[in-house]
Amino acid sequence: MTASLLAAALNRAQIRAWSALSDPVPGTMLSVMEACARAAAAVDSAHDGDDSNHTLGLALDATVNAAVAAVVRTEDQLEALHAAHVVDAGGVGMLLILDCLRSAVLGEELQDQLLDGLHGYDVQDPHIHAAMPRDEGVEVMCTITLSPLDAAMMRQRLDEMGDSVIMSQVGGAPDASGAYRWRVHVHVPDAGPAVTLIRSLGEPSDISVSELAVPRNPDGHGL
């Protein structure tokens, strides 16, 4: 790994992530990934593509620092996060992954203080789910091979049925018929119509249906 490869990988990742969503919005892990890609690219540019471990370390430090700042900003970028007084959980997950990468590459310990001060991650705070409304419906996921036309049709129909639609290609090359493998994700009120649509366009595998509602204790406090 070099600083140049890190910058290129993060840039490709954030482009793929943004393009996979039907309705991408800032204030999510997308914003964090974008900030990280820019930070790594800035270090790489400032050092003229130097492939030394020193420059890689600088790029990893800059990436993690950019992730922290971007996570903090999420609280004011999304209305729901602002109302709950928390930062985005997906962004925090991205931050932790990047710190693990930094630790592994540089041979240093994980930064224990990384989550200090992030709203929603202080163990002394009351649990953020206690007063939040329950999500309704289910999450449906599967993997399926589709032609580009059928993939576009599925995305449009799933957008009409629910929200949080994500369709991302699995692998780069099409099969002999020109179809691609897709990983599909959607939140819908009921799984039946979505699964029926999916099966009408192909033969899905690894179908999973999960309740969106967060389980709670009978007294209504915490998980």
N, C-alpha and C positions, 0 to 999 in steps of 0.2 A: 504494500500500500504506500502511496505517496500523497502529498497534498493535492496534486492535480487530479489523481484518481478519486480521492475523497470528494473533491468539489464536483467532479463530473457525475459521480454516483448520486450525491445528494440532489443535484439539479435534475437528473433524470427521474429520481424517485418522486420529487415534489411535482413534476410535470405529470407523471403517470397517476399520482394520487388525485390531483385536481381534475384530470380528464376522466377519471373513473366515476365521478359523482355526477348525478343529474343536476343537483342544486348545491354546488360548493359554496361555502360561506367562510369569511374570516372569523377568527376567534376560536378556531379548532386546531387540531394537530396539523392541518394544512398550513396555517399561518406559521406555526413553529418550524415545519419543514422548509418553508420558503425562506425564513430568516436564517436558518442554518446553512442552506445552500449559498445564500449571498455572503455569509461570513466566511465560509471556506473558500469561495471564489475570490474574495478580497485578499485573503492571505496568499493564495496561490499567485494572484496577479502581482502583488507587491514584491514577491520573491522570484518573479520571472520563471515560474514553473520549476523551481529548484526541487529535486527529488530526495533531499536529505531527510533523515529522521528528525532533525531539529525543526525544519519547516513543517513537517507533518505534525509534530507536537504542537506547534503554534496554531496550526489549522484546527486541530482537535480542541485545543483550549478555546479558541474563538468560537467554534461551533457550539460547545456546551454553554459558554457565556451567552451567546445569541439565543440559545434555546431557553435559558432561564428568563431572559428579558421578554421573549415572545410569549412564554407561558404567563408571566405576570400581566401582560397586556390583554390576554384573552378575557379577563374578567370584565373589561370595559368594552370589548368588541361584540359580545353577544348579550342580548337583553336578559335571557334566562340565567346566564352566569352572574350577571350584575345583580339581578334580583336575589339570587341565592347567596351572593357574596362568596363565590368560589371561583377558582381557575378551572380551565378545561382539563378533564381527566385524561383524554387522549393526548393532549399536549404534554402532560406530565409523564405519561408513558414513553413518549418519544424522547423526552429529556433523559429519562433513566436509561433507555437503550443507548443513547449517545454517550452517556457517562460510562456505561459498561464497555463500550467500544474504546473510549479513551483509556480506561484502566487497563484493558487487555493489551492495547498496542504499546502504551508507554510503560507498562509494568508497574503502575502505581495503584494505590488503594482507591476504592470508590470514595466519593466525596459525601461523607455522612451528613453534612449540613446542607446538602443541595436543596432539600424541600423546606428548609426552615423559612418561615414567613409566608409561604404560599397558602392562601386562604383555602380552607377545606382540608388541609393536611396536617394540622396541629392536633395531636392526640388529646389535648385538653379542651378542644372545641366541642360543643354538642354535635351529635351526628347530623350531617347535613340533610339526610333523607327523612328525618323525623317529621318535619312540617311540610314536606314537598308533596304535591299531588301525585297519585299513582298513575303510571303510564298504562294505557289500555292497548290491547291487541297483542300481536305476536311478531317475532322476527323469523323470516324465512330465508334460508340460505341453501345453495346447491351449486354444483358444477355441471356445465352442459356445453355441448358442441353446437354452434350455430353459424349460419352464414351471416355476413355483414348485414344483409337486409332483415333477416329474422332477429338479429341482435338489436337492431334499431327499433324494430316493431315491439320487441319485448320491453325494452327500456321505456318506450312511450306508454304502453299499456300498464306497466308497473307504476309509472308516475301517476297515472290516473287512479290506480287502486289504492296507493299508499304513499309513503315518503321514505326518506333515507335510502333511496335507490343507489346501489353501487354495482357497476358491472366492469370487471377488470379482466383482461386477457391473461390466460395461464399459458405461458410459453409464447414464443414469437412467431412460429411458422404455421401456416394453415395446413389442413390435411389435403388429400388428393382432390376433394370436391371444392376446395376453397373455403371451407368452414374453419372457424377458430374455436378454441376451448375457452370458456368464460367461467369466472366465479361470480355468482349472482347473490345479491343481498337486498332485502326490502323489509320495511315495517308496514304491516297491514292489519286492519281490524280483525280479519278472519283468514286463516291459511288456505281454506278450500279454493276460492277463486284464483288465488295466485298460483297454487300448485297445479290447478287445472290448466291455466294459461301456459305455464312452463312445460307441462307434459304435451300440450298441443303443438309445441314448436320443436320438440326434440326429446331425447331420452336422458333425463337428469340423473346424476349420481350424487351421493353424499348429501341427500336432502336432510335438513334439520329445521325443526320448528321449536322456538323457545318463547315462553311468556316474557313480555316486556316488563310487567309489574315487578317491582323490587319486593322480595319477601320480607316481612317484618314480624317482630315479636308480638304476641297477643296484646301486650300493654301499650303497643303503638310507639315504643321508644327504640330506635336503632334497628339494626338488622337481627 
